[in-house]
Amino acid sequence: MNTNISTKIDIEKIVNSRISEVDFENLVFGSTFTDHMFECDFVDGEWQTPKIRPYQALMLEPSAKVFHYGQAVFEGMKAYKDDDGRVWLFRPEQNQKRINISAKRMAIPEFPEEYFMDGLITLMKMDHEWIKPGEGNSLYIRPFVMATEPGVVASRSNNYKFMIICSPVKPYYKGEVRVEIAQKYSRAADGGVGFAKAAGNYGAQFYPTKLAIEKGYQQVIWTDSNTHQYLEEAGTMNVFFRVNDTLLTAPTSDRILDGVTRKSLIQLAQDMGISVEVRPVAVKEILEASNNGTLKEIFGAGTAAVISPIVSFAYDEKEYDLPRLENSYAQQLKKRVTDIQYNRSEDPYGWRVEVKL
Ligand SMILES: Cc1ncc(COP(=O)(O)O)c(C=O)c1O
């Protein structure tokens, strides 16, 4: 991938960095932000000259359409620092493409590829000191677009703001993850926006997730909206099941996000000689596999958590425990993918992109 900058970006640098105030050992995921942010406005039918300026609050009219009609999409990606201080992105072109797939579904104008990449690389170079080396440390990068045109009339906005903000993070999940399989609520429907990273998908998950949390679970495994018979995603992650030595995961669809981690794990697993079946996974077969002892693992896969092993699930108010395995697929795959991300191993796939400082 070409990482030379060709886009003109207006840059205003911070006067005093906030970095010395940050306790990098005790970060709360997604709540500390780096010194700078990238910003580009869509007005008069085109994207204007992008800017990087100190991270700060925005001025928006209260009638801006994003607040009323939820016309907003986002991405989640990470930068990693290796032990030599080199900075790496993981498959950034996938996020660049996906934000435009999401944007299209939400009638948001596509953001030019070179603006995205040049903005991202320039921001990484400016704020690279916020990326700490070491397992689990990374910079979570949040590109997003929102509808900024004022007017409480339910129609697509004429104006938008594209932004990238960055947050230094430690690993996402702490402790054991117990989940509940959805039997009433749905995350997404056929013909809907489940495949897009549309802001409203996440807002709509909060209530069923709150109910699950009140019952002692951390997440919901979402099922298909028509029948609730097929397992689709775990919280905000794609989900994998290991039955005997085969890994199962649902195919992408209208309702499922085409996760970068998911597709990377499928490739890595196949190359490790693991049998992978990408096909609808029925609740029934997972219950049976749990009952007859062939269900070995369930794990979520996504940028934030990388791989999040699930220790138990609930269905029809009944709890099913997963065995605690040594050398699980989850552990093996997590090692493979993070070794590539942190430049600890060869990258035969060309997934790693260096940000030359
Ligand atoms: C609904 C949903 N599914 C899956 C994922 C995992 O995708 P990725 O691996 O690209 O982070 C995410 C996170 O981005 C998500 O929000």
The ligand as an SDF file (V2000), in Angstrom:
LIG
                    3D

 16 16  0  0  0  0  0  0  0  0999 V2000
  -21.5900   -5.5160   14.8770 C   0  0  0  0  0  0  0  0  0  0  0  0
  -20.1430   -5.8210   14.7420 C   0  0  0  0  0  0  0  0  0  0  0  0
  -19.7830   -7.0470   14.3330 N   0  0  0  0  0  0  0  0  0  0  0  0
  -18.4900   -7.3690   14.1720 C   0  0  0  0  0  0  0  0  0  0  0  0
  -17.4760   -6.4670   14.4360 C   0  0  0  0  0  0  0  0  0  0  0  0
  -16.0590   -6.8700   14.2150 C   0  0  0  0  0  0  0  0  0  0  0  0
  -15.5300   -6.2410   13.0900 O   0  0  0  0  0  0  0  0  0  0  0  0
  -13.9850   -5.9350   12.9550 P   0  0  0  0  0  0  0  0  0  0  0  0
  -13.2930   -7.2310   13.1000 O   0  0  0  0  0  0  0  0  0  0  0  0
  -13.8350   -5.3480   11.6070 O   0  0  0  0  0  0  0  0  0  0  0  0
  -13.6570   -4.9920   14.0460 O   0  0  0  0  0  0  0  0  0  0  0  0
  -17.8120   -5.1840   14.8780 C   0  0  0  0  0  0  0  0  0  0  0  0
  -16.7670   -4.2070   15.2030 C   0  0  0  0  0  0  0  0  0  0  0  0
  -16.3340   -3.4760   14.3830 O   0  0  0  0  0  0  0  0  0  0  0  0
  -19.1740   -4.8430   15.0090 C   0  0  0  0  0  0  0  0  0  0  0  0
  -19.5240   -3.6180   15.4070 O   0  0  0  0  0  0  0  0  0  0  0  0
  1  2  1  0
  2  3  1  0
  2 15  2  0
  3  4  2  0
  4  5  1  0
  5  6  1  0
  5 12  2  0
  6  7  1  0
  7  8  1  0
  8  9  2  0
  8 10  1  0
  8 11  1  0
 12 13  1  0
 12 15  1  0
 13 14  2  0
 15 16  1  0
M  END
$$$$
